Amino acid sequence: MERRDFLLKSGMMAAFGLMSQNIIGVPAASPAPAGPLKPVLLPSLPPLENDGGMTIRVWVRSAMTNGLFSSVECAVAPKLMGPPPHYHNELDELMYVAEGTASILIGDDIVEVQAGGWHLRPRLIKHTFFNASDKPLRFYDMYFNQPFEEYLERIFHQLTVENGYIDGSEAKNREINLLNEKFGLILPPGAFEQRQEIVNQFGLK
């Protein structure tokens, strides 16, 4: 199946409730072992809470789909900025907004995606997201041809203060840089300055 067809036909999987167990060890940009896909039935869970910030929960793992597809749920508190503008060398992303309104920087334009809406961000296009509203945002991001859920788990669940990684510290920045290189995530010149401009423009934190 070609990449475009898989994107269109399998993108809805995560929006209707698949939650996986912790499967690790799939290297970035490398397909999982070839073979027929196996059916997976996973229990439903309550909607993810943002806890005053931003967090993620993995649903579908790349290892479950022979490296073709993975998905996470993301919860974002009101008036909260996302990552600096960036692009991916190999990753295509598809977002489904389940609750609230996602603001998306795509190129140099900002679009709003309300609950029930979708947004496709192909590779090599600069983008970021944020919650400019005063209500919680919750969405499902779907990733194609790369186990990007592993990147996010490292960022959100392992590079934490509890594990000795202080925001802005040399140790944490070094680990993030290694992850960016491994997964082909590129921060263009001026990314952090543009992030701050968005924070100032929309009154974000």
C-alpha positions as a Markdown table, in Angstrom:
| # | Residue | x | y | z |
|---|---|---|---|---|
| 1 | Met | 0.0 | 0.0 | 0.0 |
| 2 | Glu | 1.4 | 3.4 | -0.9 |
| 3 | Arg | 2.1 | 6.0 | 1.8 |
| 4 | Arg | -0.7 | 8.3 | 0.7 |
| 5 | Asp | -3.3 | 5.5 | 0.7 |
| 6 | Phe | -2.2 | 4.3 | 4.1 |
| 7 | Leu | -2.4 | 7.8 | 5.5 |
| 8 | Leu | -6.0 | 8.2 | 4.2 |
| 9 | Lys | -7.3 | 4.8 | 5.2 |
| 10 | Ser | -5.6 | 4.2 | 8.6 |
| 11 | Gly | -5.6 | 7.7 | 10.0 |
| 12 | Met | -8.9 | 7.2 | 11.8 |
| 13 | Met | -7.7 | 4.2 | 13.8 |
| 14 | Ala | -6.5 | 6.3 | 16.7 |
| 15 | Ala | -9.5 | 8.6 | 16.9 |
| 16 | Phe | -11.8 | 5.7 | 18.0 |
| 17 | Gly | -9.8 | 4.2 | 20.9 |
| 18 | Leu | -6.7 | 2.0 | 20.8 |
| 19 | Met | -4.5 | 2.0 | 23.8 |
| 20 | Ser | -1.3 | -0.2 | 23.8 |
| 21 | Gln | 0.9 | -1.8 | 26.3 |
| 22 | Asn | 4.5 | -0.6 | 26.6 |
| 23 | Ile | 6.4 | -2.0 | 23.6 |
| 24 | Ile | 9.9 | -0.6 | 23.3 |
| 25 | Gly | 13.1 | -1.0 | 21.2 |
| 26 | Val | 12.0 | -0.1 | 17.7 |
| 27 | Pro | 14.8 | 2.1 | 16.3 |
| 28 | Ala | 13.9 | 5.4 | 14.6 |
| 29 | Ala | 13.5 | 5.4 | 10.9 |
| 30 | Ser | 13.7 | 1.6 | 10.8 |
| 31 | Pro | 10.7 | -0.6 | 10.0 |
| 32 | Ala | 9.6 | -3.2 | 12.5 |
| 33 | Pro | 10.1 | -6.8 | 11.4 |
| 34 | Ala | 8.0 | -7.6 | 8.3 |
| 35 | Gly | 5.1 | -9.9 | 8.6 |
| 36 | Pro | 1.3 | -9.8 | 8.7 |
| 37 | Leu | -0.4 | -7.4 | 11.0 |
| 38 | Lys | -2.0 | -8.9 | 14.1 |
| 39 | Pro | -5.3 | -7.7 | 15.5 |
| 40 | Val | -5.1 | -5.9 | 18.8 |
| 41 | Leu | -8.0 | -5.2 | 21.3 |
| 42 | Leu | -7.1 | -2.7 | 24.0 |
| 43 | Pro | -9.2 | -1.3 | 26.9 |
| 44 | Ser | -10.7 | 2.1 | 26.8 |
| 45 | Leu | -9.5 | 4.7 | 29.2 |
| 46 | Pro | -10.9 | 8.1 | 30.5 |
| 47 | Pro | -9.9 | 11.1 | 28.5 |
| 48 | Leu | -6.4 | 12.3 | 29.3 |
| 49 | Glu | -6.1 | 15.2 | 31.7 |
| 50 | Asn | -3.6 | 18.0 | 31.2 |
| 51 | Asp | -2.7 | 18.5 | 34.9 |
| 52 | Gly | -2.1 | 22.2 | 34.3 |
| 53 | Gly | 0.4 | 21.7 | 31.5 |
| 54 | Met | 0.9 | 19.3 | 28.6 |
| 55 | Thr | 1.1 | 15.5 | 28.6 |
| 56 | Ile | 0.8 | 12.6 | 26.2 |
| 57 | Arg | -0.4 | 9.0 | 26.3 |
| 58 | Val | 0.6 | 6.5 | 23.7 |
| 59 | Trp | -2.2 | 4.6 | 22.0 |
| 60 | Val | -1.0 | 2.8 | 18.9 |
| 61 | Arg | 2.7 | 1.9 | 18.7 |
| 62 | Ser | 4.7 | 1.6 | 15.5 |
| 63 | Ala | 5.7 | -1.9 | 16.5 |
| 64 | Met | 2.1 | -2.9 | 16.3 |
| 65 | Thr | 1.8 | -1.8 | 12.7 |
| 66 | Asn | 5.1 | -3.0 | 11.2 |
| 67 | Gly | 6.5 | 0.5 | 11.4 |
| 68 | Leu | 3.8 | 2.2 | 9.4 |
| 69 | Phe | 1.7 | 4.0 | 12.0 |
| 70 | Ser | 1.6 | 5.1 | 15.6 |
| 71 | Ser | -0.6 | 7.5 | 17.6 |
| 72 | Val | -0.6 | 9.4 | 20.9 |
| 73 | Glu | -3.3 | 11.4 | 22.8 |
| 74 | Cys | -2.2 | 14.8 | 23.9 |
| 75 | Ala | -3.8 | 17.1 | 26.5 |
| 76 | Val | -2.9 | 20.8 | 26.7 |
| 77 | Ala | -3.9 | 23.3 | 29.4 |
| 78 | Pro | -5.5 | 26.6 | 28.4 |
| 79 | Lys | -3.2 | 29.4 | 27.1 |
| 80 | Leu | -0.2 | 27.1 | 26.7 |
| 81 | Met | 2.4 | 27.2 | 24.0 |
| 82 | Gly | 3.7 | 24.1 | 22.2 |
| 83 | Pro | 7.3 | 23.3 | 21.0 |
| 84 | Pro | 9.4 | 25.7 | 18.9 |
| 85 | Pro | 8.5 | 25.7 | 15.2 |
| 86 | His | 10.2 | 22.8 | 13.5 |
| 87 | Tyr | 9.9 | 20.3 | 10.7 |
| 88 | His | 10.6 | 16.6 | 10.2 |
| 89 | Asn | 12.8 | 15.0 | 7.5 |
| 90 | Glu | 10.8 | 11.8 | 7.3 |
| 91 | Leu | 7.7 | 12.0 | 9.5 |
| 92 | Asp | 4.1 | 12.8 | 8.3 |
| 93 | Glu | 1.6 | 13.9 | 11.0 |
| 94 | Leu | -2.2 | 13.8 | 11.1 |
| 95 | Met | -4.1 | 15.5 | 14.0 |
| 96 | Tyr | -7.6 | 14.8 | 15.1 |
| 97 | Val | -9.0 | 17.3 | 17.6 |
| 98 | Ala | -11.2 | 15.7 | 20.2 |
| 99 | Glu | -11.8 | 18.6 | 22.6 |
| 100 | Gly | -11.2 | 22.4 | 22.4 |
| 101 | Thr | -9.5 | 24.2 | 19.6 |
| 102 | Ala | -5.9 | 23.7 | 18.4 |
| 103 | Ser | -4.0 | 26.6 | 16.9 |
| 104 | Ile | -1.5 | 25.4 | 14.3 |
| 105 | Leu | 1.4 | 27.3 | 12.8 |
| 106 | Ile | 1.9 | 25.8 | 9.3 |
| 107 | Gly | 4.6 | 27.6 | 7.3 |
| 108 | Asp | 4.0 | 31.2 | 8.3 |
| 109 | Asp | 0.2 | 30.9 | 8.6 |
| 110 | Ile | -1.9 | 30.1 | 11.7 |
| 111 | Val | -5.0 | 28.0 | 11.3 |
| 112 | Glu | -7.5 | 26.9 | 14.0 |
| 113 | Val | -8.8 | 23.3 | 14.2 |
| 114 | Gln | -11.9 | 22.9 | 16.2 |
| 115 | Ala | -13.1 | 19.7 | 17.9 |
| 116 | Gly | -14.0 | 17.2 | 15.2 |
| 117 | Gly | -11.6 | 18.6 | 12.7 |
| 118 | Trp | -8.4 | 17.1 | 11.2 |
| 119 | His | -5.1 | 18.6 | 10.2 |
| 120 | Leu | -2.5 | 16.9 | 8.0 |
| 121 | Arg | 1.2 | 18.1 | 8.3 |
| 122 | Pro | 3.4 | 16.5 | 5.7 |
| 123 | Arg | 7.2 | 16.2 | 6.3 |
| 124 | Leu | 9.5 | 19.2 | 5.5 |
| 125 | Ile | 6.9 | 21.8 | 6.4 |
| 126 | Lys | 7.6 | 24.1 | 9.4 |
| 127 | His | 4.9 | 23.8 | 12.1 |
| 128 | Thr | 4.0 | 23.9 | 15.7 |
| 129 | Phe | 0.8 | 24.0 | 17.8 |
| 130 | Phe | -0.6 | 25.8 | 20.8 |
| 131 | Asn | -3.8 | 26.3 | 22.8 |
| 132 | Ala | -4.7 | 30.0 | 22.5 |
| 133 | Ser | -8.1 | 29.5 | 24.1 |
| 134 | Asp | -9.2 | 29.5 | 27.8 |
| 135 | Lys | -10.5 | 25.9 | 27.6 |
| 136 | Pro | -8.5 | 22.6 | 27.6 |
| 137 | Leu | -7.3 | 21.1 | 24.3 |
| 138 | Arg | -7.1 | 17.4 | 23.7 |
| 139 | Phe | -6.2 | 15.8 | 20.4 |
| 140 | Tyr | -4.8 | 12.6 | 18.8 |
| 141 | Asp | -1.6 | 12.9 | 16.8 |
| 142 | Met | -0.9 | 10.1 | 14.3 |
| 143 | Tyr | 2.6 | 9.4 | 13.0 |
| 144 | Phe | 3.5 | 7.6 | 9.8 |
| 145 | Asn | 6.7 | 5.7 | 8.9 |
| 146 | Gln | 8.6 | 6.5 | 12.1 |
| 147 | Pro | 8.1 | 5.4 | 15.8 |
| 148 | Phe | 7.8 | 9.0 | 16.9 |
| 149 | Glu | 5.9 | 7.9 | 20.0 |
| 150 | Glu | 9.3 | 6.9 | 21.4 |
| 151 | Tyr | 10.6 | 10.4 | 21.0 |
| 152 | Leu | 7.6 | 11.8 | 22.9 |
| 153 | Glu | 7.8 | 9.3 | 25.7 |
| 154 | Arg | 11.4 | 10.2 | 26.2 |
| 155 | Ile | 10.6 | 13.9 | 26.3 |
| 156 | Phe | 7.5 | 13.7 | 28.5 |
| 157 | His | 8.1 | 10.6 | 30.7 |
| 158 | Gln | 11.8 | 10.1 | 31.0 |
| 159 | Leu | 13.6 | 13.5 | 30.7 |
| 160 | Thr | 11.8 | 14.7 | 33.8 |
| 161 | Val | 12.9 | 16.7 | 36.9 |
| 162 | Glu | 12.3 | 13.5 | 38.9 |
| 163 | Asn | 14.9 | 11.8 | 36.8 |
| 164 | Gly | 17.4 | 14.6 | 37.2 |
| 165 | Tyr | 16.7 | 16.5 | 34.0 |
| 166 | Ile | 16.0 | 20.2 | 34.8 |
| 167 | Asp | 14.4 | 22.3 | 32.1 |
| 168 | Gly | 17.2 | 24.3 | 30.4 |
| 169 | Ser | 20.0 | 22.2 | 31.9 |
| 170 | Glu | 23.0 | 21.1 | 29.8 |
| 171 | Ala | 22.0 | 17.4 | 30.5 |
| 172 | Lys | 18.5 | 17.8 | 29.2 |
| 173 | Asn | 19.4 | 19.9 | 26.2 |
| 174 | Arg | 22.0 | 17.4 | 25.2 |
| 175 | Glu | 19.5 | 14.5 | 25.3 |
| 176 | Ile | 17.0 | 16.5 | 23.3 |
| 177 | Asn | 19.6 | 17.3 | 20.7 |
| 178 | Leu | 20.4 | 13.6 | 20.4 |
| 179 | Leu | 16.7 | 12.8 | 20.0 |
| 180 | Asn | 16.3 | 15.5 | 17.4 |
| 181 | Glu | 19.2 | 14.1 | 15.4 |
| 182 | Lys | 18.0 | 10.5 | 15.7 |
| 183 | Phe | 14.4 | 11.3 | 14.6 |
| 184 | Gly | 15.2 | 14.0 | 12.0 |
| 185 | Leu | 13.5 | 16.8 | 13.8 |
| 186 | Ile | 14.9 | 20.1 | 12.6 |
| 187 | Leu | 14.7 | 23.5 | 14.3 |
| 188 | Pro | 15.1 | 26.2 | 11.6 |
| 189 | Pro | 17.0 | 29.4 | 12.3 |
| 190 | Gly | 14.9 | 31.7 | 14.5 |
| 191 | Ala | 12.7 | 28.9 | 15.9 |
| 192 | Phe | 12.9 | 30.0 | 19.5 |
| 193 | Glu | 12.5 | 33.6 | 18.7 |
| 194 | Gln | 9.3 | 32.8 | 16.6 |
| 195 | Arg | 8.0 | 30.7 | 19.5 |
| 196 | Gln | 8.4 | 33.7 | 21.8 |
| 197 | Glu | 6.6 | 35.9 | 19.3 |
| 198 | Ile | 3.6 | 33.6 | 19.4 |
| 199 | Val | 3.7 | 33.5 | 23.2 |
| 200 | Asn | 3.7 | 37.3 | 23.3 |
| 201 | Gln | 1.0 | 37.6 | 20.6 |
| 202 | Phe | -1.5 | 35.3 | 22.2 |
| 203 | Gly | -0.6 | 35.7 | 25.9 |
| 204 | Leu | 0.6 | 32.2 | 26.4 |
| 205 | Lys | 2.8 | 30.5 | 29.0 |
